């Protein structure tokens, strides 16, 4: 059984529930505050957003609703500009009591595609599914694919031709899968003939894929996550493949020796290589730290950027920090993270870094912008880059434990808060 006890602060957010309605939280537009935050009220006491997509002028959110007994159903919500919710779907896959929606994207014929997982007993979900909906969130078709056996998706990376590569856990190993915009597999991806790739790391007994990105010239696909070796040592795991899924190389490394580390996000660099984001967890407790790192095409840490290849991202001292999203921007990178100070409230924040992964003092306030959404703990979930170069931050508002509401807010290229329209 795969066990990561140090995930408890984040995994405590995985219980969800929902209530029809949509509220707008108008805060003064000042330092660290979002001027228009759209809060989705789904009718139950605990619900979490996993992903947001802007499709034809509307915002589509997907996530999980958790019932009082612990069972979970997936939800999808369609929201217009001005935070007017048009449609809400809460459902399960067949009779399975545990269901998760993780990614929402458009299809080529104008419909909505949800990707996620479902399981008959306990999480994490093991049966991968795709669900096609019309714009009004009426179900058209659901497909369960078990060609990987177990597949729990984490993130995806788009290709220029409209296909996507999904990455996640394929039963204690990296799993990648390439799909068309309608959710059908791209059979030519990898060498198996079913559109799937699994990656094993030398002298390891389990690994997990968490993010993938294409090199800026499209010649290499990078995949990142973590690998745990005999003895329980967990390190950042990185892999490179050809764009069509043929293996090139693997490697592993750490920012702080002795810490358990896992790469959770990635973005392409100008030229070659990629930038990754990692959590560093000290043994026996202590604050979880987050770092950016530069990697070369050969998967080694590029010491020419940051401090010997690394930059620690912190909002306040004496706090835990989790990076949840990373994307390229003009001249560098933008990221979304959560800061949880000792004895204080957890807050999401945005950061921007230059090409050498140093904080960009010309962006936001010294490269950092806290997102203050009021009392209670609030947690970053996903960062989405819009077609106009601005950003959507998906956030879970949790005024008390296991009582969360999904929300999202928009920010300009300089990370200033803007209306989502």
Secondary structure as a PSIPRED ss2 file (coil, helix, strand):
# PSIPRED VFORMAT (PSIPRED V4.0)

   1 X C   1.000  0.000  0.000
   2 X C   1.000  0.000  0.000
   3 X C   1.000  0.000  0.000
   4 X C   1.000  0.000  0.000
   5 X H   0.000  1.000  0.000
   6 X H   0.000  1.000  0.000
   7 X H   0.000  1.000  0.000
   8 X H   0.000  1.000  0.000
   9 X H   0.000  1.000  0.000
  10 X H   0.000  1.000  0.000
  11 X H   0.000  1.000  0.000
  12 X C   1.000  0.000  0.000
  13 X C   1.000  0.000  0.000
  14 X C   1.000  0.000  0.000
  15 X C   1.000  0.000  0.000
  16 X C   1.000  0.000  0.000
  17 X C   1.000  0.000  0.000
  18 X C   1.000  0.000  0.000
  19 X E   0.000  0.000  1.000
  20 X C   1.000  0.000  0.000
  21 X C   1.000  0.000  0.000
  22 X E   0.000  0.000  1.000
  23 X E   0.000  0.000  1.000
  24 X E   0.000  0.000  1.000
  25 X E   0.000  0.000  1.000
  26 X C   1.000  0.000  0.000
  27 X C   1.000  0.000  0.000
  28 X C   1.000  0.000  0.000
  29 X C   1.000  0.000  0.000
  30 X C   1.000  0.000  0.000
  31 X C   1.000  0.000  0.000
  32 X C   1.000  0.000  0.000
  33 X E   0.000  0.000  1.000
  34 X C   1.000  0.000  0.000
  35 X C   1.000  0.000  0.000
  36 X C   1.000  0.000  0.000
  37 X E   0.000  0.000  1.000
  38 X E   0.000  0.000  1.000
  39 X E   0.000  0.000  1.000
  40 X E   0.000  0.000  1.000
  41 X C   1.000  0.000  0.000
  42 X C   1.000  0.000  0.000
  43 X E   0.000  0.000  1.000
  44 X C   1.000  0.000  0.000
  45 X C   1.000  0.000  0.000
  46 X C   1.000  0.000  0.000
  47 X E   0.000  0.000  1.000
  48 X E   0.000  0.000  1.000
  49 X E   0.000  0.000  1.000
  50 X E   0.000  0.000  1.000
  51 X E   0.000  0.000  1.000
  52 X E   0.000  0.000  1.000
  53 X E   0.000  0.000  1.000
  54 X E   0.000  0.000  1.000
  55 X E   0.000  0.000  1.000
  56 X C   1.000  0.000  0.000
  57 X C   1.000  0.000  0.000
  58 X E   0.000  0.000  1.000
  59 X E   0.000  0.000  1.000
  60 X E   0.000  0.000  1.000
  61 X E   0.000  0.000  1.000
  62 X E   0.000  0.000  1.000
  63 X E   0.000  0.000  1.000
  64 X E   0.000  0.000  1.000
  65 X E   0.000  0.000  1.000
  66 X E   0.000  0.000  1.000
  67 X C   1.000  0.000  0.000
  68 X C   1.000  0.000  0.000
  69 X C   1.000  0.000  0.000
  70 X C   1.000  0.000  0.000
  71 X C   1.000  0.000  0.000
  72 X E   0.000  0.000  1.000
  73 X E   0.000  0.000  1.000
  74 X E   0.000  0.000  1.000
  75 X E   0.000  0.000  1.000
  76 X E   0.000  0.000  1.000
  77 X E   0.000  0.000  1.000
  78 X E   0.000  0.000  1.000
  79 X E   0.000  0.000  1.000
  80 X E   0.000  0.000  1.000
  81 X C   1.000  0.000  0.000
  82 X C   1.000  0.000  0.000
  83 X C   1.000  0.000  0.000
  84 X E   0.000  0.000  1.000
  85 X E   0.000  0.000  1.000
  86 X E   0.000  0.000  1.000
  87 X E   0.000  0.000  1.000
  88 X E   0.000  0.000  1.000
  89 X E   0.000  0.000  1.000
  90 X E   0.000  0.000  1.000
  91 X E   0.000  0.000  1.000
  92 X C   1.000  0.000  0.000
  93 X C   1.000  0.000  0.000
  94 X C   1.000  0.000  0.000
  95 X C   1.000  0.000  0.000
  96 X C   1.000  0.000  0.000
  97 X C   1.000  0.000  0.000
  98 X E   0.000  0.000  1.000
  99 X E   0.000  0.000  1.000
 100 X E   0.000  0.000  1.000
 101 X E   0.000  0.000  1.000
 102 X E   0.000  0.000  1.000
 103 X E   0.000  0.000  1.000
 104 X E   0.000  0.000  1.000
 105 X E   0.000  0.000  1.000
 106 X E   0.000  0.000  1.000
 107 X C   1.000  0.000  0.000
 108 X C   1.000  0.000  0.000
 109 X C   1.000  0.000  0.000
 110 X C   1.000  0.000  0.000
 111 X C   1.000  0.000  0.000
 112 X E   0.000  0.000  1.000
 113 X E   0.000  0.000  1.000
 114 X E   0.000  0.000  1.000
 115 X E   0.000  0.000  1.000
 116 X E   0.000  0.000  1.000
 117 X E   0.000  0.000  1.000
 118 X E   0.000  0.000  1.000
 119 X E   0.000  0.000  1.000
 120 X C   1.000  0.000  0.000
 121 X C   1.000  0.000  0.000
 122 X C   1.000  0.000  0.000
 123 X C   1.000  0.000  0.000
 124 X C   1.000  0.000  0.000
 125 X C   1.000  0.000  0.000
 126 X C   1.000  0.000  0.000
 127 X E   0.000  0.000  1.000
 128 X E   0.000  0.000  1.000
 129 X E   0.000  0.000  1.000
 130 X E   0.000  0.000  1.000
 131 X E   0.000  0.000  1.000
 132 X E   0.000  0.000  1.000
 133 X E   0.000  0.000  1.000
 134 X C   1.000  0.000  0.000
 135 X C   1.000  0.000  0.000
 136 X C   1.000  0.000  0.000
 137 X C   1.000  0.000  0.000
 138 X C   1.000  0.000  0.000
 139 X E   0.000  0.000  1.000
 140 X E   0.000  0.000  1.000
 141 X E   0.000  0.000  1.000
 142 X E   0.000  0.000  1.000
 143 X E   0.000  0.000  1.000
 144 X E   0.000  0.000  1.000
 145 X E   0.000  0.000  1.000
 146 X C   1.000  0.000  0.000
 147 X C   1.000  0.000  0.000
 148 X C   1.000  0.000  0.000
 149 X C   1.000  0.000  0.000
 150 X C   1.000  0.000  0.000
 151 X C   1.000  0.000  0.000
 152 X E   0.000  0.000  1.000
 153 X E   0.000  0.000  1.000
 154 X E   0.000  0.000  1.000
 155 X E   0.000  0.000  1.000
 156 X E   0.000  0.000  1.000
 157 X E   0.000  0.000  1.000
 158 X E   0.000  0.000  1.000
 159 X C   1.000  0.000  0.000
 160 X C   1.000  0.000  0.000
 161 X C   1.000  0.000  0.000
 162 X C   1.000  0.000  0.000
 163 X C   1.000  0.000  0.000
 164 X E   0.000  0.000  1.000
 165 X E   0.000  0.000  1.000
 166 X E   0.000  0.000  1.000
 167 X E   0.000  0.000  1.000
 168 X E   0.000  0.000  1.000
 169 X E   0.000  0.000  1.000
 170 X C   1.000  0.000  0.000
 171 X C   1.000  0.000  0.000
 172 X C   1.000  0.000  0.000
 173 X C   1.000  0.000  0.000
 174 X E   0.000  0.000  1.000
 175 X E   0.000  0.000  1.000
 176 X E   0.000  0.000  1.000
 177 X E   0.000  0.000  1.000
 178 X E   0.000  0.000  1.000
 179 X E   0.000  0.000  1.000
 180 X C   1.000  0.000  0.000
 181 X C   1.000  0.000  0.000
 182 X C   1.000  0.000  0.000
 183 X C   1.000  0.000  0.000
 184 X C   1.000  0.000  0.000
 185 X E   0.000  0.000  1.000
 186 X C   1.000  0.000  0.000
 187 X C   1.000  0.000  0.000
 188 X C   1.000  0.000  0.000
 189 X C   1.000  0.000  0.000
 190 X C   1.000  0.000  0.000
 191 X C   1.000  0.000  0.000
 192 X C   1.000  0.000  0.000
 193 X C   1.000  0.000  0.000
 194 X C   1.000  0.000  0.000
 195 X C   1.000  0.000  0.000
 196 X E   0.000  0.000  1.000
 197 X E   0.000  0.000  1.000
 198 X E   0.000  0.000  1.000
 199 X E   0.000  0.000  1.000
 200 X C   1.000  0.000  0.000
 201 X C   1.000  0.000  0.000
 202 X C   1.000  0.000  0.000
 203 X C   1.000  0.000  0.000
 204 X C   1.000  0.000  0.000
 205 X C   1.000  0.000  0.000
 206 X E   0.000  0.000  1.000
 207 X E   0.000  0.000  1.000
 208 X E   0.000  0.000  1.000
 209 X E   0.000  0.000  1.000
 210 X E   0.000  0.000  1.000
 211 X E   0.000  0.000  1.000
 212 X E   0.000  0.000  1.000
 213 X E   0.000  0.000  1.000
 214 X E   0.000  0.000  1.000
 215 X C   1.000  0.000  0.000
 216 X C   1.000  0.000  0.000
 217 X C   1.000  0.000  0.000
 218 X C   1.000  0.000  0.000
 219 X C   1.000  0.000  0.000
 220 X C   1.000  0.000  0.000
 221 X E   0.000  0.000  1.000
 222 X E   0.000  0.000  1.000
 223 X E   0.000  0.000  1.000
 224 X E   0.000  0.000  1.000
 225 X E   0.000  0.000  1.000
 226 X E   0.000  0.000  1.000
 227 X E   0.000  0.000  1.000
 228 X E   0.000  0.000  1.000
 229 X E   0.000  0.000  1.000
 230 X C   1.000  0.000  0.000
 231 X C   1.000  0.000  0.000
 232 X C   1.000  0.000  0.000
 233 X E   0.000  0.000  1.000
 234 X E   0.000  0.000  1.000
 235 X E   0.000  0.000  1.000
 236 X E   0.000  0.000  1.000
 237 X E   0.000  0.000  1.000
 238 X E   0.000  0.000  1.000
 239 X E   0.000  0.000  1.000
 240 X E   0.000  0.000  1.000
 241 X E   0.000  0.000  1.000
 242 X C   1.000  0.000  0.000
 243 X C   1.000  0.000  0.000
 244 X C   1.000  0.000  0.000
 245 X C   1.000  0.000  0.000
 246 X C   1.000  0.000  0.000
 247 X E   0.000  0.000  1.000
 248 X E   0.000  0.000  1.000
 249 X E   0.000  0.000  1.000
 250 X E   0.000  0.000  1.000
 251 X E   0.000  0.000  1.000
 252 X E   0.000  0.000  1.000
 253 X E   0.000  0.000  1.000
 254 X C   1.000  0.000  0.000
 255 X C   1.000  0.000  0.000
 256 X C   1.000  0.000  0.000
 257 X C   1.000  0.000  0.000
 258 X C   1.000  0.000  0.000
 259 X C   1.000  0.000  0.000
 260 X E   0.000  0.000  1.000
 261 X E   0.000  0.000  1.000
 262 X E   0.000  0.000  1.000
 263 X E   0.000  0.000  1.000
 264 X E   0.000  0.000  1.000
 265 X E   0.000  0.000  1.000
 266 X E   0.000  0.000  1.000
 267 X E   0.000  0.000  1.000
 268 X E   0.000  0.000  1.000
 269 X C   1.000  0.000  0.000
 270 X C   1.000  0.000  0.000
 271 X C   1.000  0.000  0.000
 272 X C   1.000  0.000  0.000
 273 X C   1.000  0.000  0.000
 274 X E   0.000  0.000  1.000
 275 X E   0.000  0.000  1.000
 276 X E   0.000  0.000  1.000
 277 X E   0.000  0.000  1.000
 278 X E   0.000  0.000  1.000
 279 X E   0.000  0.000  1.000
 280 X E   0.000  0.000  1.000
 281 X E   0.000  0.000  1.000
 282 X C   1.000  0.000  0.000
 283 X C   1.000  0.000  0.000
 284 X C   1.000  0.000  0.000
 285 X C   1.000  0.000  0.000
 286 X C   1.000  0.000  0.000
 287 X C   1.000  0.000  0.000
 288 X C   1.000  0.000  0.000
 289 X E   0.000  0.000  1.000
 290 X E   0.000  0.000  1.000
 291 X E   0.000  0.000  1.000
 292 X E   0.000  0.000  1.000
 293 X E   0.000  0.000  1.000
 294 X E   0.000  0.000  1.000
 295 X E   0.000  0.000  1.000
 296 X C   1.000  0.000  0.000
 297 X C   1.000  0.000  0.000
 298 X C   1.000  0.000  0.000
 299 X C   1.000  0.000  0.000
 300 X C   1.000  0.000  0.000
 301 X E   0.000  0.000  1.000
 302 X C   1.000  0.000  0.000
 303 X C   1.000  0.000  0.000
 304 X C   1.000  0.000  0.000
 305 X C   1.000  0.000  0.000
 306 X C   1.000  0.000  0.000
 307 X E   0.000  0.000  1.000
 308 X C   1.000  0.000  0.000
 309 X C   1.000  0.000  0.000
 310 X E   0.000  0.000  1.000
 311 X E   0.000  0.000  1.000
 312 X E   0.000  0.000  1.000
 313 X C   1.000  0.000  0.000
 314 X C   1.000  0.000  0.000
 315 X C   1.000  0.000  0.000
 316 X C   1.000  0.000  0.000
 317 X C   1.000  0.000  0.000
 318 X C   1.000  0.000  0.000
 319 X E   0.000  0.000  1.000
 320 X E   0.000  0.000  1.000
 321 X E   0.000  0.000  1.000
 322 X E   0.000  0.000  1.000
 323 X E   0.000  0.000  1.000
 324 X E   0.000  0.000  1.000
 325 X E   0.000  0.000  1.000
 326 X E   0.000  0.000  1.000
 327 X E   0.000  0.000  1.000
 328 X E   0.000  0.000  1.000
 329 X E   0.000  0.000  1.000
 330 X C   1.000  0.000  0.000
 331 X C   1.000  0.000  0.000
 332 X E   0.000  0.000  1.000
 333 X E   0.000  0.000  1.000
 334 X E   0.000  0.000  1.000
 335 X E   0.000  0.000  1.000
 336 X E   0.000  0.000  1.000
 337 X E   0.000  0.000  1.000
 338 X E   0.000  0.000  1.000
 339 X E   0.000  0.000  1.000
 340 X E   0.000  0.000  1.000
 341 X E   0.000  0.000  1.000
 342 X C   1.000  0.000  0.000
 343 X C   1.000  0.000  0.000
 344 X C   1.000  0.000  0.000
 345 X C   1.000  0.000  0.000
 346 X E   0.000  0.000  1.000
 347 X E   0.000  0.000  1.000
 348 X E   0.000  0.000  1.000
 349 X E   0.000  0.000  1.000
 350 X E   0.000  0.000  1.000
 351 X E   0.000  0.000  1.000
 352 X E   0.000  0.000  1.000
 353 X E   0.000  0.000  1.000
 354 X E   0.000  0.000  1.000
 355 X C   1.000  0.000  0.000
 356 X C   1.000  0.000  0.000
 357 X C   1.000  0.000  0.000
 358 X C   1.000  0.000  0.000
 359 X E   0.000  0.000  1.000
 360 X C   1.000  0.000  0.000
 361 X C   1.000  0.000  0.000
 362 X C   1.000  0.000  0.000
 363 X C   1.000  0.000  0.000
 364 X C   1.000  0.000  0.000
 365 X E   0.000  0.000  1.000
 366 X C   1.000  0.000  0.000
 367 X C   1.000  0.000  0.000
 368 X E   0.000  0.000  1.000
 369 X E   0.000  0.000  1.000
 370 X E   0.000  0.000  1.000
 371 X E   0.000  0.000  1.000
 372 X E   0.000  0.000  1.000
 373 X C   1.000  0.000  0.000
 374 X C   1.000  0.000  0.000
 375 X C   1.000  0.000  0.000
 376 X C   1.000  0.000  0.000
 377 X E   0.000  0.000  1.000
 378 X E   0.000  0.000  1.000
 379 X E   0.000  0.000  1.000
 380 X E   0.000  0.000  1.000
 381 X E   0.000  0.000  1.000
 382 X E   0.000  0.000  1.000
 383 X E   0.000  0.000  1.000
 384 X E   0.000  0.000  1.000
 385 X E   0.000  0.000  1.000
 386 X C   1.000  0.000  0.000
 387 X C   1.000  0.000  0.000
 388 X C   1.000  0.000  0.000
 389 X C   1.000  0.000  0.000
 390 X C   1.000  0.000  0.000
 391 X E   0.000  0.000  1.000
 392 X E   0.000  0.000  1.000
 393 X E   0.000  0.000  1.000
 394 X E   0.000  0.000  1.000
 395 X E   0.000  0.000  1.000
 396 X E   0.000  0.000  1.000
 397 X E   0.000  0.000  1.000
 398 X E   0.000  0.000  1.000
 399 X E   0.000  0.000  1.000
 400 X E   0.000  0.000  1.000
 401 X C   1.000  0.000  0.000
 402 X C   1.000  0.000  0.000
 403 X E   0.000  0.000  1.000
 404 X E   0.000  0.000  1.000
 405 X E   0.000  0.000  1.000
 406 X E   0.000  0.000  1.000
 407 X E   0.000  0.000  1.000
 408 X E   0.000  0.000  1.000
 409 X E   0.000  0.000  1.000
 410 X E   0.000  0.000  1.000
 411 X E   0.000  0.000  1.000
 412 X C   1.000  0.000  0.000
 413 X C   1.000  0.000  0.000
 414 X C   1.000  0.000  0.000
 415 X C   1.000  0.000  0.000
 416 X C   1.000  0.000  0.000
 417 X E   0.000  0.000  1.000
 418 X E   0.000  0.000  1.000
 419 X C   1.000  0.000  0.000
 420 X C   1.000  0.000  0.000
 421 X C   1.000  0.000  0.000
